[in-house]
Amino acid sequence: MPLFRIFLVAFNVLLITFLVYRLMQIFRSNSKAKRWVLPIGIFLLLLPSLMLMGILRSSAAYILVYPVAIGLFIYLIKDDVTR
């Protein structure tokens, strides 16, 4: 079980690093989607912090929907800079 937690934390660090990297690329580009991509990306990055601070409550829906939202967001922005 401790090994699983280490892999989970490493995966989350990798995912957040990739998300920040892509958001910085989109910020520097002349993308037309910049106006909606940046606020959504920043919100998705801040959402777990807001729950840890107690501003938002965690629920089963969050646990199920958040990974799907992150995956869909990364899929939508993966080629945004190269277009």
C-alpha positions in Angstrom: 0.0 0.0 0.0 2.8 2.5 0.7 4.2 1.9 -2.8 0.8 2.6 -4.3 0.7 6.0 -2.5 4.1 6.9 -3.7 3.1 6.1 -7.3 -0.1 8.1 -6.9 1.7 11.2 -5.5 4.3 10.9 -8.3 1.5 10.7 -10.9 -0.2 13.7 -9.5 3.0 15.7 -9.5 3.6 14.8 -13.1 0.1 15.7 -14.1 0.1 19.1 -12.4 3.6 19.9 -13.9 2.3 19.0 -17.4 -0.8 21.1 -16.9 1.2 24.1 -15.7 3.6 23.7 -18.6 0.8 23.5 -21.2 -0.9 26.5 -19.7 2.3 28.5 -19.9 2.7 27.6 -23.6 -0.9 28.6 -24.3 -0.4 31.9 -22.4 2.7 32.7 -24.6 0.9 31.8 -27.8 -1.5 33.7 -30.0 -4.2 31.1 -29.5 -7.8 32.2 -30.0 -8.9 29.8 -27.2 -6.6 31.6 -24.7 -9.6 33.5 -23.2 -11.3 30.3 -22.0 -8.4 27.9 -21.6 -6.5 29.9 -19.0 -9.4 30.5 -16.5 -10.6 26.9 -16.7 -7.0 25.6 -16.3 -6.3 27.8 -13.3 -9.7 26.8 -11.7 -8.9 23.1 -12.2 -5.5 23.6 -10.6 -6.9 25.6 -7.6 -9.9 23.3 -6.9 -8.0 20.7 -4.7 -6.4 23.6 -2.7 -9.8 25.1 -2.1 -11.0 21.8 -0.7 -8.0 21.4 1.5 -8.6 25.0 2.9 -12.3 24.1 3.6 -13.8 26.6 1.1 -15.4 23.8 -0.9 -16.7 20.5 0.4 -15.4 17.2 -1.0 -18.0 14.7 -2.2 -18.3 11.5 -4.1 -19.2 13.4 -7.2 -16.0 15.4 -7.0 -13.9 12.3 -6.7 -15.6 10.8 -9.8 -15.8 13.9 -11.9 -12.5 15.7 -11.2 -10.2 13.1 -12.9 -12.5 13.1 -16.0 -12.5 16.9 -16.1 -8.7 17.0 -15.9 -8.3 14.3 -18.6 -10.8 16.0 -20.9 -9.1 19.4 -20.4 -5.7 18.0 -21.2 -7.1 16.3 -24.3 -8.6 19.6 -25.5 -5.5 21.6 -25.0 -2.9 19.1 -26.0 -2.6 20.5 -29.6 -3.8 24.0 -29.0 -0.5 25.7 -29.4 0.5 23.9 -32.6 -2.8 24.8 -34.4 
